[in-house]
């Protein structure tokens, strides 16, 4: 079976255009982690299974280890007290002076609490700390329906759209 998917690419070119989302009232925090491929692999598999994140499922532990060892990759975990809530990955592209939000995901029991907006705000702020020209991300209709709403609500603008047909298993 073939599924039609719309993919949107969004960007923010100026930190002053960021529409911030404050931290939820609970004890949420975002912290940068040291490279740990098991952590990235865990989040990718557990959060991504609902959204067809499949490209990395075939990776070996060595491929995961090489990926998280990239000096241009930063992984941040989102917690509520000590409980894991989600994560995001930022890939800095110094040759283009930009940062890509490669992945951002939350566990379902934290949906609807403002955590996604807070996490995205933090990701954008952390990106612009590197004095970049833009931060960008892509999302598609397979992602959570609030993903694109969150990007737009933070001030990001769509700069490219494309339609894809993918094979569903």
Secondary structure, DSSP 4 states (H G I P E B T S, - for coil): -EEEEEEEEEEE--GGG----PPPSSSEEEEE----HHHHHHHHHHHHGGGT--TTTT--HHHHHHHHT-TTEEEEEEEETTEEEEEEEEEEETTTTEEEEEEEEE-GGGTTTTHHHHHHHHHHHHHHTT--SEEEEEEETTS-HHHHHHHHHTT-EEEEEEEEEEE--
